């Protein structure tokens, strides 16, 4: 893609791209949270899990590389070396990729979801176990 101008993307389009990419990489329990009106930092947050530190790091690296190559988005990535919890700041969308144990410990969804959505998400997890 040398010399080509990257496509412009943001908001819901970026959210769709991120969730589809994570789904293709076999991310588990992908949750997207609308932050509009709740935070000035981003429009959406995506939270998902990987089965191992290796998968978490690999998904984060692939997503940040794809965002850069395809859309010219230089995302900030934190935690990739450890692979327990990786944060990707892609502008309009913030992505958190966790190992399942770390995700259960921090329960980040509960801080940002409405009480009704959080109860529904927890009920769905309980019925899976």
C-alpha positions as CSV (number, residue, x, y, z in Angstrom):
1,X,0.0,0.0,0.0
2,X,2.9,2.3,-0.6
3,X,2.0,5.8,-1.7
4,X,-1.7,5.2,-1.1
5,X,-3.7,7.5,1.1
6,X,-5.3,5.6,4.0
7,X,-9.1,5.4,4.1
8,X,-10.7,7.7,6.7
9,X,-12.5,5.8,9.5
10,X,-13.9,6.7,12.9
11,X,-16.8,6.2,15.3
12,X,-19.1,3.3,14.5
13,X,-17.2,2.2,11.4
14,X,-14.0,1.9,13.4
15,X,-15.9,0.0,16.1
16,X,-17.2,-2.4,13.5
17,X,-13.8,-2.9,12.0
18,X,-12.2,-3.5,15.5
19,X,-14.8,-6.0,16.6
20,X,-14.7,-7.9,13.3
21,X,-10.9,-8.1,13.4
22,X,-11.0,-9.3,17.0
23,X,-13.6,-11.9,16.1
24,X,-11.5,-13.2,13.2
25,X,-8.6,-13.6,15.7
26,X,-10.8,-15.7,18.0
27,X,-11.2,-13.2,20.7
28,X,-13.7,-14.4,23.4
29,X,-16.5,-12.6,25.1
30,X,-16.3,-9.4,23.0
31,X,-18.3,-6.6,24.5
32,X,-18.6,-3.1,23.1
33,X,-19.7,-0.2,25.3
34,X,-21.0,3.1,24.0
35,X,-19.1,5.9,25.8
36,X,-20.8,8.8,24.1
37,X,-22.0,11.2,26.7
38,X,-20.1,9.3,29.4
39,X,-16.5,10.2,28.4
40,X,-14.7,12.7,26.3
41,X,-11.8,10.3,25.8
42,X,-13.4,8.0,23.2
43,X,-16.8,7.2,21.6
44,X,-16.6,3.4,22.2
45,X,-14.8,0.9,24.4
46,X,-14.2,-2.8,23.4
47,X,-13.4,-5.4,26.0
48,X,-12.5,-9.0,25.1
49,X,-10.4,-11.9,26.2
50,X,-7.7,-14.1,24.8
51,X,-6.9,-17.6,26.0
52,X,-3.2,-17.0,26.8
53,X,-0.7,-14.2,27.1
54,X,0.6,-15.1,23.7
55,X,-2.8,-14.8,22.1
56,X,-3.5,-11.5,23.9
57,X,-0.2,-10.0,22.7
58,X,-0.7,-11.3,19.2
59,X,-4.2,-9.9,18.8
60,X,-3.1,-6.5,20.1
61,X,-0.1,-6.4,17.7
62,X,-2.1,-7.5,14.7
63,X,-4.9,-5.0,15.5
64,X,-2.5,-2.0,16.0
65,X,-0.6,-3.0,12.8
66,X,-3.7,-3.3,10.7
67,X,-5.1,0.0,12.0
68,X,-1.8,1.7,11.0
69,X,-1.5,0.1,7.6
70,X,-5.1,0.3,6.5
71,X,-6.3,3.5,8.0
72,X,-3.1,5.4,9.1
73,X,-4.2,5.3,12.8
74,X,-1.2,5.3,15.0
75,X,-2.6,3.7,18.1
76,X,-1.0,3.7,21.5
77,X,-0.4,0.3,22.9
78,X,0.3,-0.5,26.6
79,X,0.9,-3.9,28.3
80,X,1.7,-5.9,25.1
81,X,5.0,-7.3,26.6
82,X,3.3,-8.8,29.6
83,X,0.2,-10.0,27.8
84,X,-2.2,-10.0,30.8
85,X,-4.0,-6.8,29.9
86,X,-3.3,-4.8,26.7
87,X,-4.8,-1.4,26.1
88,X,-5.0,0.0,22.6
89,X,-6.0,3.6,22.2
90,X,-7.2,3.9,18.6
91,X,-8.8,7.4,19.0
92,X,-12.5,6.9,18.8
93,X,-12.3,3.4,20.1
94,X,-10.4,2.2,23.2
95,X,-9.7,-1.6,23.2
96,X,-8.9,-3.7,26.3
97,X,-7.7,-7.3,25.6
98,X,-7.4,-9.4,28.8
99,X,-6.5,-12.9,29.9
100,X,-9.8,-14.3,31.4
101,X,-8.5,-14.3,35.0
102,X,-7.4,-10.7,34.8
103,X,-10.6,-9.6,33.2
104,X,-12.6,-11.3,35.9
105,X,-10.5,-9.6,38.6
106,X,-10.9,-6.0,37.3
107,X,-14.5,-6.4,35.9
108,X,-14.0,-3.3,33.7
109,X,-17.4,-3.7,32.1
110,X,-19.2,-3.1,35.3
111,X,-17.7,0.4,35.6
112,X,-18.9,1.5,32.2
113,X,-22.0,-0.4,31.4
114,X,-25.5,0.6,32.7
115,X,-26.6,-1.5,35.7
116,X,-29.2,-3.3,33.4
117,X,-26.6,-4.1,30.8
118,X,-24.1,-5.3,33.4
119,X,-26.7,-7.6,35.0
120,X,-27.6,-9.0,31.6
121,X,-23.9,-9.6,30.8
122,X,-23.3,-11.3,34.1
123,X,-26.5,-13.4,33.8
124,X,-25.3,-14.6,30.3
125,X,-21.9,-15.6,31.8
126,X,-23.6,-17.5,34.6
127,X,-25.8,-19.5,32.3
128,X,-22.7,-20.5,30.2
129,X,-21.0,-22.0,33.3
